[in-house]
Amino acid sequence: MKFRFVLLFLLSMAAAARGQDKPEFYHISGCIRGLDSSVIYLREFYFGEEFVSDSAGIGKDGCFRFRISAGKPAGHYRIQFGGRRFLDLIFMHSDIAFHTTIKQPIDSIAFENSPENELYYRYLRFRLKSQPRIENLRKQLRDHSPDDPFFNMARNEYLSLHEQERAFTEALIAGETGRFSSKLIKLDREPAADPLLSLKERLSFQFSHYLDEDIFSDTSILRSNALSARIISYLSFVTGLWPEDPEKGFRLASINLLMAASGSEVMSQAVASYLAAGFKRLGYESLAGEIVRLPIPCCSCSEDKKTGTKHANLKGRKFPSITAAGSRGTVSLPVKANKTLLLIPGRDCIAGQALTENVMLMMPHFSKAGTEVYILSDLKVPGRQDSEIRAISLRMDEAGRKKVQHFSGSAVPLLLEINPDGTVRKAAASWIEFVRQ
């Protein structure tokens, strides 16, 4: 008993000592050679909000020091100086010390034992060199016809630079995916579209793959401006794809964003509130109200919370042989010669409507790849009963319906990618889930 008492006493003393060792404040110390401002500001972010956290005087040598409470959340902070100039920093409850120059703040920056910031600035330095070259090539490609020999040369270099960026980024964050800097890097990357595609095809490809990274359910990125910047960039595709009806595009984009954040109720609520407030400011009152009324997490035609698990279990299974009737005659499924994409959207379901819209947006890409696309069952999608949908809509007889229902269960919507041998390669309840497989 005495031994146990002594052991507990020693453990409590050790815990108390650890508590005393924890600092009350951390410091961000920096020197920017050539800086002539008299004051510098520390700013912090929460989603779309930005506010001043601290300010500091600047010495003659361009040095300054911020004190930051240990209770402050980790995340993305910004030091602002000389008007609109700034440097971004990642604070992870440890001191940060760095030095750089006013003329080359990113290229010249050096940190003292700050792995998060060192990783982030390796990425920024690479992008600082590659992006001007990519942008210059993008402008040149716009000014030349695909028939021009120069176009093909510029296109090859353009795609090569994007591949170099992809390879560099993947190598840089390999084994570092848990770092906050890696999350910011992922949110900064954009899908590259082949310049040979038409403008609408390029926009549809980027819109369809802009949310591929499985990071939108991570609540830590709320402590940055990266998520709001990503959302704004994503929404910017809408006017190019739906110039005559942008509200329709904003609705689909919003559902996709909420699908991407569906792994976290906190993130889902934050994204929904951000979108609703933004659309209300733009005058889309009805759309803002729709978003507020959407279920959280969004969205499914089924109340079964294990729908995603059921879909995952379909991969690797053989799809049953059925025949279905369409406007072009009877079709035998699955198609033996090509890869097949089958959509079962469900009736009067917003998730099924959104999935249909996403698939239709990518139809030119599927056609070029030789993928057969069909929509099964009684399709009722308001506003989309056009010839393009009717051409790929199929109705099953009762025997076919029973086979499909036995195969997939009652959970809808469902999107299947099927190999020529009938094996299901992908099975998803949303476009976001589909492209991430």
PLY file of the C-alpha trace (Angstrom):
ply
format ascii 1.0
element vertex 437
property float x
property float y
property float z
element edge 436
property int vertex1
property int vertex2
end_header
0.00 0.00 0.00
2.83 2.41 0.91
4.59 1.66 -2.40
1.37 2.41 -4.34
0.94 5.71 -2.48
4.52 6.77 -3.33
4.04 5.81 -6.99
0.83 7.84 -7.27
2.54 10.80 -5.58
5.45 10.69 -8.04
3.10 10.43 -11.01
1.07 13.42 -9.83
4.26 15.45 -9.34
5.42 14.55 -12.87
2.06 15.60 -14.32
2.21 18.89 -12.44
5.71 19.51 -13.74
4.59 18.87 -17.30
1.74 21.35 -16.80
4.21 23.96 -15.55
6.48 23.36 -18.58
3.70 24.21 -21.02
4.24 27.80 -22.18
1.55 30.41 -21.78
2.62 32.09 -25.02
4.47 31.29 -28.23
6.36 33.74 -30.39
6.56 34.45 -34.10
9.84 36.20 -34.75
10.91 37.43 -38.16
13.37 39.66 -39.97
12.59 41.04 -43.43
15.70 42.79 -44.74
14.79 46.02 -46.54
11.39 46.40 -44.86
10.69 50.11 -44.28
7.25 49.91 -42.64
6.85 51.01 -39.03
4.26 48.41 -38.05
3.40 44.86 -39.07
0.20 42.90 -38.47
-0.58 39.29 -37.63
-3.86 38.10 -39.13
-5.75 34.86 -38.64
-8.48 33.08 -40.58
-11.64 31.18 -39.96
-13.19 29.95 -43.22
-14.11 33.14 -45.12
-13.35 35.48 -42.22
-10.04 37.30 -41.68
-9.15 39.54 -38.75
-6.13 41.14 -37.05
-4.79 39.05 -34.19
-1.79 41.19 -33.15
0.49 44.01 -34.27
4.16 44.73 -33.68
6.67 47.50 -34.21
9.51 46.95 -36.67
13.14 47.58 -35.74
15.72 49.23 -37.97
16.93 45.84 -39.10
13.43 44.85 -40.26
12.90 42.54 -37.31
9.72 42.11 -35.30
8.13 39.77 -32.80
4.54 38.69 -32.17
3.31 37.03 -29.01
0.59 34.46 -29.61
-1.42 32.82 -26.83
-0.98 29.08 -26.34
-4.77 28.90 -26.37
-4.95 30.15 -29.97
-5.97 27.48 -32.50
-3.40 25.97 -34.82
-3.75 26.89 -38.45
-3.00 29.39 -41.18
-1.86 32.86 -40.09
-0.65 35.78 -42.16
1.77 38.61 -41.48
0.87 41.74 -43.44
3.29 44.58 -44.09
3.90 47.50 -46.42
0.24 47.86 -47.38
-0.96 44.72 -49.15
2.20 42.61 -49.00
2.09 39.49 -46.86
3.67 36.18 -45.94
1.61 33.17 -44.87
2.67 31.09 -41.89
1.44 27.85 -40.34
1.24 27.96 -36.56
1.19 24.58 -34.82
1.68 25.54 -31.14
5.42 26.09 -31.35
7.65 29.10 -31.85
8.31 30.26 -35.41
11.46 32.14 -36.42
12.46 33.13 -39.94
14.33 35.68 -42.02
13.95 36.81 -45.61
14.29 39.88 -47.87
11.72 42.39 -49.07
12.72 41.87 -52.71
12.38 38.07 -52.71
10.26 37.21 -49.68
9.38 33.67 -50.81
12.60 32.65 -52.55
14.80 34.00 -49.75
12.82 32.82 -46.74
14.56 30.49 -44.27
13.04 29.03 -41.10
14.62 27.81 -37.89
13.25 24.33 -37.19
9.71 24.76 -38.52
8.90 21.63 -40.59
5.35 22.78 -41.45
6.50 26.09 -42.89
9.59 24.62 -44.55
7.40 22.11 -46.40
4.86 24.75 -47.39
7.49 27.15 -48.74
9.22 24.43 -50.75
5.89 24.09 -52.55
5.43 27.86 -52.94
8.93 28.28 -54.38
8.28 25.56 -56.96
4.93 27.09 -57.93
6.49 30.54 -58.16
8.74 29.23 -60.93
6.33 26.91 -62.75
3.13 28.97 -62.79
4.37 31.89 -64.94
5.58 29.40 -67.54
2.23 27.56 -67.51
0.25 30.81 -67.74
2.40 32.05 -70.64
1.81 28.79 -72.51
-1.93 28.99 -71.79
-2.06 32.43 -73.45
-0.05 31.23 -76.44
-2.34 28.22 -76.90
-5.37 30.54 -76.97
-3.77 32.57 -79.77
-2.92 29.61 -82.04
-5.03 27.10 -83.94
-4.65 23.36 -83.24
-3.59 23.06 -86.88
-0.56 25.26 -86.23
2.64 23.19 -85.59
3.47 25.58 -82.74
0.22 24.60 -80.96
1.27 20.97 -80.66
4.71 21.93 -79.33
3.21 24.34 -76.78
0.55 21.78 -75.80
3.19 19.11 -75.09
5.18 21.52 -72.93
2.02 22.68 -71.15
0.98 19.11 -70.27
4.56 18.24 -69.32
4.75 21.15 -66.86
1.47 20.10 -65.26
2.80 16.56 -64.93
5.98 17.88 -63.33
3.87 19.86 -60.84
1.80 16.78 -60.03
4.87 14.57 -59.56
6.67 17.20 -57.46
3.64 17.74 -55.22
3.02 14.04 -54.67
6.69 13.44 -53.82
6.76 16.49 -51.52
3.81 15.47 -49.36
4.40 11.70 -49.51
4.37 10.54 -45.89
3.36 14.04 -44.77
-0.39 13.87 -45.40
-1.23 14.63 -41.78
0.57 17.96 -41.85
-1.51 21.12 -42.10
0.78 22.38 -44.87
0.01 19.27 -46.95
-3.70 20.02 -46.66
-3.18 23.58 -47.90
-1.09 22.26 -50.79
-3.83 19.81 -51.78
-6.41 22.59 -51.76
-4.20 24.75 -53.98
-3.82 22.18 -56.76
-6.10 22.37 -59.79
-6.95 19.67 -62.38
-5.31 20.28 -65.75
-7.42 19.98 -68.91
-6.01 19.12 -72.34
-5.83 22.28 -74.54
-7.10 20.18 -77.47
-10.53 20.06 -75.83
-13.10 22.73 -76.59
-13.53 25.48 -74.00
-16.75 23.92 -72.66
-15.11 20.47 -72.46
-12.15 21.92 -70.55
-14.47 23.70 -68.13
-16.65 20.62 -67.63
-13.60 18.44 -66.97
-12.20 20.85 -64.37
-15.62 21.38 -62.75
-16.09 17.61 -62.53
-12.66 16.99 -60.95
-12.19 20.09 -58.81
-13.32 18.33 -55.62
-11.39 15.09 -56.12
-9.19 15.53 -53.05
-10.75 13.84 -50.02
-10.07 16.73 -47.65
-13.32 18.68 -47.46
-14.47 16.86 -44.33
-11.34 17.87 -42.38
-12.41 20.54 -39.87
-8.81 21.73 -39.33
-8.85 23.50 -42.71
-11.54 25.84 -41.38
-8.58 27.63 -39.73
-7.42 28.93 -43.11
-8.71 30.83 -46.12
-7.92 27.86 -48.39
-11.38 26.30 -48.23
-13.25 29.52 -49.04
-10.79 30.23 -51.88
-11.38 26.73 -53.25
-15.15 27.16 -53.12
-15.01 30.53 -54.90
-12.75 29.07 -57.61
-15.13 26.15 -58.04
-18.16 28.40 -58.37
-16.33 30.50 -60.98
-16.79 27.67 -63.53
-20.56 28.11 -63.41
-20.92 31.18 -65.64
-18.87 29.51 -68.38
-20.88 26.28 -68.27
-24.36 27.72 -67.61
-24.21 31.25 -69.08
-27.99 31.40 -69.61
-28.97 29.85 -66.27
-26.20 30.32 -63.67
-28.59 29.52 -60.81
-28.87 25.98 -62.14
-25.09 25.62 -62.12
-24.76 27.15 -58.66
-27.33 24.62 -57.38
-25.36 21.67 -58.76
-22.05 23.10 -57.51
-23.53 23.57 -54.04
-24.79 20.00 -53.85
-21.38 18.72 -55.00
-19.65 20.82 -52.33
-21.98 19.54 -49.64
-21.43 15.97 -50.85
-17.67 16.56 -50.59
-18.07 17.76 -46.98
-20.59 15.07 -46.00
-18.08 13.18 -43.85
-18.36 15.86 -41.16
-21.50 17.50 -39.83
-19.49 20.52 -38.68
-17.99 21.03 -42.14
-21.33 20.41 -43.83
-23.01 23.07 -41.71
-20.15 25.52 -42.28
-20.19 25.04 -46.07
-24.00 25.27 -46.24
-24.02 28.52 -44.22
-21.21 29.99 -46.32
-22.96 29.16 -49.60
-26.38 30.36 -48.44
-24.99 33.67 -47.21
-23.05 34.18 -50.43
-26.00 33.45 -52.71
-28.23 35.71 -50.63
-25.77 38.57 -51.15
-25.83 37.87 -54.91
-29.63 38.02 -55.01
-30.29 34.27 -55.30
-32.72 34.25 -52.37
-34.57 31.11 -53.49
-31.34 29.14 -53.94
-30.06 30.27 -50.54
-33.28 28.95 -48.99
-32.94 25.61 -50.81
-29.42 25.12 -49.48
-30.47 25.86 -45.90
-33.24 23.24 -46.20
-30.99 20.48 -47.58
-30.38 17.57 -45.19
-27.08 17.50 -43.36
-25.03 15.58 -44.26
-26.09 15.90 -47.91
-27.49 14.04 -49.81
-29.16 10.69 -50.42
-32.46 9.32 -51.73
-32.37 6.75 -48.95
-32.69 7.13 -45.19
-30.31 4.20 -44.76
-27.05 5.62 -43.34
-25.11 2.55 -44.54
-25.82 3.19 -48.23
-22.16 3.98 -48.97
-21.05 0.69 -47.43
-23.53 -1.22 -49.59
-22.22 0.49 -52.71
-18.63 -0.32 -51.81
-19.57 -4.00 -51.50
-20.70 -4.03 -55.14
-17.19 -3.51 -56.50
-15.72 -6.67 -58.00
-19.13 -8.33 -58.41
-20.68 -9.30 -61.74
-23.57 -7.18 -62.96
-26.57 -9.32 -63.99
-27.34 -9.73 -67.70
-30.50 -7.81 -68.57
-32.19 -6.21 -71.57
-33.74 -2.76 -71.49
-35.66 -0.68 -74.03
-34.69 2.80 -75.14
-35.47 5.29 -77.90
-32.87 3.56 -80.10
-34.12 0.04 -79.50
-33.30 -2.77 -77.11
-29.93 -2.79 -75.32
-28.25 -5.80 -73.73
-26.40 -4.93 -70.51
-23.63 -4.91 -69.64
-22.14 -3.97 -73.00
-19.57 -6.59 -74.00
-17.34 -4.47 -76.22
-16.90 -1.32 -74.13
-16.82 -0.06 -70.59
-20.36 0.76 -69.39
-21.57 3.52 -67.09
-24.98 2.81 -65.54
-26.92 5.38 -63.55
-29.95 4.53 -61.38
-31.06 7.98 -60.18
-34.23 7.23 -58.26
-37.49 9.16 -58.47
-37.90 12.81 -57.47
-34.64 12.78 -55.53
-32.30 15.78 -55.45
-29.24 13.54 -55.08
-30.27 11.53 -58.15
-30.92 14.72 -60.12
-27.49 16.07 -59.18
-25.79 12.81 -60.13
-27.57 12.86 -63.48
-26.45 16.45 -64.10
-22.85 15.55 -63.30
-22.88 12.54 -65.63
-24.44 14.55 -68.47
-21.80 17.24 -68.05
-19.09 14.67 -68.72
-20.85 12.94 -71.63
-18.42 14.27 -74.31
-15.50 12.87 -72.32
-17.18 9.47 -71.89
-17.99 9.34 -75.61
-14.39 10.08 -76.59
-13.20 7.34 -74.23
-15.62 4.83 -75.80
-17.65 4.44 -72.62
-21.32 3.50 -73.07
-23.55 5.59 -70.77
-27.11 4.59 -69.83
-29.69 5.75 -67.30
-31.90 2.98 -65.93
-35.48 2.97 -64.59
-38.19 5.63 -64.77
-36.23 8.85 -65.04
-37.99 11.98 -63.86
-35.62 14.92 -63.71
-37.39 18.31 -63.86
-36.10 20.48 -66.66
-33.89 17.80 -68.21
-36.30 15.83 -70.39
-34.29 16.74 -73.49
-33.21 14.60 -76.41
-29.76 14.04 -74.92
-31.19 12.32 -71.84
-33.88 10.45 -73.74
-31.21 9.00 -76.04
-29.52 7.18 -73.15
-32.57 6.45 -70.97
-33.56 2.79 -70.69
-36.63 1.15 -69.17
-36.35 -2.34 -67.75
-39.07 -4.95 -67.76
-40.14 -6.46 -64.44
-37.64 -9.33 -64.69
-34.76 -6.91 -65.29
-35.92 -4.65 -62.48
-35.92 -7.54 -60.01
-32.43 -8.62 -61.09
-31.02 -5.09 -60.62
-32.78 -4.61 -57.30
-31.49 -7.95 -56.05
-27.99 -6.95 -57.15
-27.89 -3.43 -55.75
-30.57 -3.33 -53.08
-33.03 -0.45 -52.83
-30.51 2.32 -52.09
-30.44 5.03 -54.75
-28.94 6.91 -56.48
-26.34 4.50 -57.78
-23.63 4.99 -60.40
-21.79 1.91 -61.67
-18.76 1.64 -63.93
-18.71 -1.86 -65.44
-15.89 -3.55 -67.33
-16.62 -5.40 -70.62
-16.55 -8.71 -68.73
-19.42 -7.50 -66.51
-17.31 -6.85 -63.39
-18.19 -3.69 -61.46
-15.12 -1.45 -61.27
-16.71 1.48 -59.43
-19.91 1.88 -57.41
-20.93 5.22 -55.93
-23.90 7.17 -54.57
-22.58 10.56 -55.74
-20.33 12.02 -58.38
-17.80 13.04 -55.71
-17.64 9.47 -54.39
-17.32 8.16 -57.98
-14.35 10.31 -59.05
-12.46 9.62 -55.81
-12.36 5.88 -56.44
0 1
1 2
2 3
3 4
4 5
5 6
6 7
7 8
8 9
9 10
10 11
11 12
12 13
13 14
14 15
15 16
16 17
17 18
18 19
19 20
20 21
21 22
22 23
23 24
24 25
25 26
26 27
27 28
28 29
29 30
30 31
31 32
32 33
33 34
34 35
35 36
36 37
37 38
38 39
39 40
40 41
41 42
42 43
43 44
44 45
45 46
46 47
47 48
48 49
49 50
50 51
51 52
52 53
53 54
54 55
55 56
56 57
57 58
58 59
59 60
60 61
61 62
62 63
63 64
64 65
65 66
66 67
67 68
68 69
69 70
70 71
71 72
72 73
73 74
74 75
75 76
76 77
77 78
78 79
79 80
80 81
81 82
82 83
83 84
84 85
85 86
86 87
87 88
88 89
89 90
90 91
91 92
92 93
93 94
94 95
95 96
96 97
97 98
98 99
99 100
100 101
101 102
102 103
103 104
104 105
105 106
106 107
107 108
108 109
109 110
110 111
111 112
112 113
113 114
114 115
115 116
116 117
117 118
118 119
119 120
120 121
121 122
122 123
123 124
124 125
125 126
126 127
127 128
128 129
129 130
130 131
131 132
132 133
133 134
134 135
135 136
136 137
137 138
138 139
139 140
140 141
141 142
142 143
143 144
144 145
145 146
146 147
147 148
148 149
149 150
150 151
151 152
152 153
153 154
154 155
155 156
156 157
157 158
158 159
159 160
160 161
161 162
162 163
163 164
164 165
165 166
166 167
167 168
168 169
169 170
170 171
171 172
172 173
173 174
174 175
175 176
176 177
177 178
178 179
179 180
180 181
181 182
182 183
183 184
184 185
185 186
186 187
187 188
188 189
189 190
190 191
191 192
192 193
193 194
194 195
195 196
196 197
197 198
198 199
199 200
200 201
201 202
202 203
203 204
204 205
205 206
206 207
207 208
208 209
209 210
210 211
211 212
212 213
213 214
214 215
215 216
216 217
217 218
218 219
219 220
220 221
221 222
222 223
223 224
224 225
225 226
226 227
227 228
228 229
229 230
230 231
231 232
232 233
233 234
234 235
235 236
236 237
237 238
238 239
239 240
240 241
241 242
242 243
243 244
244 245
245 246
246 247
247 248
248 249
249 250
250 251
251 252
252 253
253 254
254 255
255 256
256 257
257 258
258 259
259 260
260 261
261 262
262 263
263 264
264 265
265 266
266 267
267 268
268 269
269 270
270 271
271 272
272 273
273 274
274 275
275 276
276 277
277 278
278 279
279 280
280 281
281 282
282 283
283 284
284 285
285 286
286 287
287 288
288 289
289 290
290 291
291 292
292 293
293 294
294 295
295 296
296 297
297 298
298 299
299 300
300 301
301 302
302 303
303 304
304 305
305 306
306 307
307 308
308 309
309 310
310 311
311 312
312 313
313 314
314 315
315 316
316 317
317 318
318 319
319 320
320 321
321 322
322 323
323 324
324 325
325 326
326 327
327 328
328 329
329 330
330 331
331 332
332 333
333 334
334 335
335 336
336 337
337 338
338 339
339 340
340 341
341 342
342 343
343 344
344 345
345 346
346 347
347 348
348 349
349 350
350 351
351 352
352 353
353 354
354 355
355 356
356 357
357 358
358 359
359 360
360 361
361 362
362 363
363 364
364 365
365 366
366 367
367 368
368 369
369 370
370 371
371 372
372 373
373 374
374 375
375 376
376 377
377 378
378 379
379 380
380 381
381 382
382 383
383 384
384 385
385 386
386 387
387 388
388 389
389 390
390 391
391 392
392 393
393 394
394 395
395 396
396 397
397 398
398 399
399 400
400 401
401 402
402 403
403 404
404 405
405 406
406 407
407 408
408 409
409 410
410 411
411 412
412 413
413 414
414 415
415 416
416 417
417 418
418 419
419 420
420 421
421 422
422 423
423 424
424 425
425 426
426 427
427 428
428 429
429 430
430 431
431 432
432 433
433 434
434 435
435 436
